[in-house]
């Protein structure tokens, strides 16, 4: 997949979290700018490009902003990565990192992170009726690790306004994953504990995101990738 005008891209997923083990996939996430002229035609350009080998997802700048303003955990981590995990970091990408806090709001962060964690829990419960079929134990453990990470990272972001991508104790996450793989219902106390923590904790985040910095940034992107039309002759 060849995508031009990539503004920011880095390694995300288990490698970024510190949870990768031998054989883990390396996931990449980034954003790009569509040529401004292409946005005014009859057919709009694709807003996302997804590829495998390597595993990479790229969102168009406006789509990334919309997802981030909605509290999407997957896209949000792109602007909180440790420096060494960025592979493309342009001046416009640097500007986006600089306004990352403006995308955040208490309700959207809470709902997005707990919502994703609840989805993981439902996947776990769907396997709790009996012995796990062959080959699904590892996938169940992975869902459990994601559930715990979403709860802990989401609550940190909700409580402090800061997001730490690398987890503190990767081995604890792997032990939790194995425990839940043996008994999927064992994930429920953790989820309920964080539901209570969110409900009882005052957030450091505002009630609503500040869209003005994102709007101004996106307009700078559109200006940067606008090709002036050639003057007609005659």
Secondary structure, DSSP 4 states (H G I P E B T S, - for coil): -----EEEEEEEHHHHHT---TT---EEEEEE---GGGGGSSSPPPSEEEETTTEEEEEEHHHHHHHHHTT-HHHHGGGG--GGGEEEE-HHHHHHHHTGGGG--HHHHHHHHHHHHHHHHHHHHTTTTSSPPTT-HHHHHHHHHHHHHHHHHHHHHHHHS----S-S-HHHHHHHHHHHHH-GGGGHHHHHHHHHHHHHS--SS-SS--HHHHHHHHHHHHHHTPPPPPPP--
